[in-house]
Amino acid sequence: MLTQLSINNYALINQLTIDFPSGLSIITGETGAGKSILLGALGLVLGNRADLSSLKDTSKKCVVEAKVSVANYNLKDFFAEADLDYEDLTIIRREILPSGKSRAFVNDTPVNLSALNDLREKLIDVHSQHQTLQLSDNSFQFAIVDALSKNQDKIDSYKRGFSKLNQLKKELEELVLIQKEANQQYDYNLHLFNELEEAKLKVDEQEELEETLEKLNNIEDIKLNLSEALEISANDEIGVQNLLYTLENRLSKIASFSKEYQELSERITSVKIEIDDIVSELEDANENVDFNPNEIEEINDRLQLIYNLQKKHAVSSNAQLLEVLEILSEKVSQVENAEETINKKKNEVNDVSEKLDKVAGLISTSRNSSIPKLTKELEVLLADLGMENARFSIKIKPTKNYFSNGKDELDFLFSANKGGNFGELKKVASGGELSRIMLSVKKVLSENTQLPTIIFDEIDTGVSGEVSNKIAAIMQEMSKNMQVIAITHLPQIASKGKNHYKVYKEEVNNITTTNLKQLSSKERIVEIAEMLSGKNISDSAITHAKQLLN
């Protein structure tokens, strides 16, 4: 419920703050007084686009603030999903800076216009003659039927399943596409996989083979140098090993004479032990040097296979080739197991579809059950509004298709004249008829769902006499369940309001401004009398005004 609207520096308004209570509130004023400015300011704070032309004084910022009581709208989840702080009395603020930059806040949290418009739909419904075009919108027609059917919980459940079904179908399509593409590459990938697997590659194999080949290619030099090294190390007369034996023997004889000699002797002994190990390893290496032409050929063939595979797969090591092998294994396995995976996904789609069909069936049944009641209520209301021959033909047609709100198609047809053919609303109903139909729809909705605040913007245009009294009665009845604000030119409607506000212009220092004030009981009599007879108010107009107010 809109509890307060504050406007600063907007269009012809300097500063204005007005409180709105529950029930039916009326706004009147002469043509051009600024009623549309009020709606423009409200639209601005609720997400309409803005520019510098909205500023009265372009050197100052424009601020419009709306306080809305949302305690009865079950919006805590919406606020949480939008990452907004929830307050029972929510404050929405919109600012337009002199630079043209626009900012919006909900409970002091910055928001974008998209989030603001989402919130707007849940808070305030501004109904003008232009909005009657909604009556021809199929989703709006479904909303009318579903409101009477009490289908909201079932539709919420359906939408969750519908979203899951679409996701599963998307995944299934992707799997089928992947399988198709993989099948085209399967034979080639299998050939590559088998080729690599048969190669039986090892991570460090290439380096070991290259080292072995280097040895074999230099076997003569290795043999010669190993032999000479042994000769230098182990010759009986001049070999290093023999000389160290002699040196060790000499120093051991004087080691007991001082600590210094003892240390020298021990160091020579350590060197002698190391030389003995080296000589032993040289002897082993020399004995193991063997030239085998067949081994060179085998290594060359193996290395060439490795090099060819690396070039083929654009890699530089066996480790990378093994990674390629793993990827190829997955691709081959994917194709070979694809049918099983696809069948599993198909089963998931079928399971969700079956559950969704049951919910859609319940929705359809509820819709069919509510249509007679909806048809009767609309026809009775329209008869009171001067459309005695108005008839509706509302039919639900189940289909095999999944839509966002069920599996039904809806024919919402209308005939305004007795014996006339049924047709689409936009084709067979006039503008005035559409306004009365929309008012009747809103009346029915107000009794069957938690509607937000509704603002009727001169929907009574072209209406007079008894019909205007009926429109007023309907608005009054609606205001028992919700907040209703009506902008009107008709005294019959203005007199039914719980509260009455007047929009007026005044000049201060040759500057025109728009203001709004709440009328007292006496001021209401004068305002309604003026609506009845014009500026020159007669005694009979005053009397008639009092009668309307009573």
C-alpha positions, 0 to 999 in steps of 0.5 A, a space after each residue: 500500500 502506498 502510504 506517502 509520496 514526496 516530490 521535490 523539484 519535478 516538472 511544475 512541483 517545487 516540494 510536495 508530500 502527501 500521505 495516502 491512507 487505505 481504502 478509496 482515495 480520490 484525486 480531482 482537479 481541472 484539466 491541465 492542473 497537473 494530475 498527469 505530473 503526479 502519475 509521472 512522478 510516481 512512474 519515475 520513482 517506480 522505474 520509468 526512464 528520466 531526463 533533465 526535462 523532469 527537473 523544475 530547476 535544472 541547477 538542483 537535483 530532483 528527488 521523488 520518494 515513495 513509502 510503501 507498506 509491503 507487509 501483506 505482499 509476501 515479498 521477503 523472498 523477492 527482496 532476498 533474491 534481489 539482494 535488497 534489505 526487506 522492511 515492512 515499510 519500504 522506501 523507494 527513492 529516485 534521484 535525477 542529478 543536474 548532470 542528467 545522471 539518475 540513481 535509484 534506491 530501495 531501503 537505501 540500497 542502490 538498484 538498477 531500473 530492471 529491479 525497480 520495474 520488477 518490484 513495481 509490478 508487485 506494488 502498484 498497478 496504474 490502470 488507464 484506458 491504454 492498459 485495456 490492451 492487456 485484455 487481449 494479451 493471452 498471458 493476462 487472460 490466463 492470469 485472470 482465470 488462474 486467479 479464480 482457480 487458485 492455481 498459483 501454488 500449482 503453477 509455481 510447482 509447474 514452473 519449477 518442473 518446466 525449468 528443469 525439463 527445459 534444462 534436461 532437454 537442452 542437455 539431451 540435445 547437447 549430448 546428441 550433438 556431441 555424439 554426432 560430432 564424435 561419431 564422425 571422428 570416432 574411426 580416426 580417434 580410434 586409430 590414433 588411440 590404438 597407435 599410441 597404445 601399441 607404442 607402449 610409451 614410458 615417460 623417461 624412455 626418450 631420454 634414456 634411449 638417446 643417452 644409450 645411443 650416444 654411448 653406442 655411437 662413440 664406443 671406440 672412444 669410450 673403450 680406448 679412454 677407459 683402457 687408458 684410465 685403467 692403465 693410469 690407475 692400476 699399473 703395477 709400477 706407475 699406477 695411481 693406485 700403487 703409488 697411493 699404497 706406497 704413500 699410505 705405507 710411508 705415512 702410517 710409519 710416522 702417524 704415531 709421532 704427532 697429531 698432524 701426521 696422524 691426520 695426513 695418514 687418515 686423509 691418504 687412506 680415505 683417498 686410497 679407498 676412493 681410488 680403489 672404488 673408482 678402479 673397480 668401477 672402471 674395470 666393470 665399465 670396461 668389461 661391459 663396453 660391447 658393440 652391438 650393431 643390432 642394438 643401435 638399429 633397434 634404438 634408432 627405430 624406437 626413437 624414430 617412432 617416438 619422434 614421428 608420434 610427437 610430430 604427428 600430435 604436435 608435442 615435444 615429449 612422451 609425457 605430452 603424448 601420454 596426455 594425448 592418449 588419455 584424451 583420445 581414450 575419453 573421446 573413444 569411450 564417450 562414443 562407445 558409451 554415448 548410447 547408454 548416457 543418452 538413454 539415461 538422459 532420455 529417462 530423466 526427461 520422461 520422468 520429469 515430463 510425467 510429473 509435469 503432465 500431472 501438475 498440468 492436468 491439475 491446473 487444467 482441471 482447476 481452470 475448467 472448474 472456475 470458468 463458469 464462475 468467472 463468466 457469470 461474475 463478469 457478465 453480472 458486473 458488466 450488466 450493472 455497468 450498462 452492458 446488459 447483453 455482454 457475453 463471454 466464451 472462455 474455453 480451455 483447450 488441452 494440448 501436448 505442448 509445454 508452455 510456461 504456465 501449463 499445457 493449455 491454450 485459452 480462447 477468451 472471446 467476447 460479444 457485446 450484443 445479443 445474438 452477436 458473434 463471439 470474437 477477440 476482445 480487441 476486435 469486437 469491443 470499443 474503447 469504452 467497453 474495454 474500460 468497463 471490462 477491465 474494471 470488472 476484471 480488476 474487481 474480480 481479481 481483487 476478490 481472489 488474489 492479493 492485488 497491489 495498490 491500484 490507481 485508476 487514471 480517468 477510466 470513467 472518460 465517456 461515462 455518465 449517469 447511472 453507469 458512473 454510480 456503478 463504477 463508483 460502487 465497484 471501486 468502493 467495493 474493491 477498496 475494502 480489500 485493497 488500496 484504490 486511488 482514482 483520478 476522476 472528472 465525475 462527481 459521482 465517483 469523487 463523492 464515494 472516496 474515503 479521502 479526497 485530494 485536489 490538484 491545482 496550479 498557482 502562480 508565485 512570483 510569476 512562476 507556475 507551480 502544481 500543488 496537491 492538498 487534502 480537502 476538508 468536508 466543506 472543501 469537498 462539497 465545494 469541489 464536487 459542486 464545482 464538478 457538477 455546475 462549473 465555476 459559478 456554483 449554484 445552490 442546487 449544485 451545493 445541495 446535490 453535492 451534499 446528497 452525493 456525499 451522504 
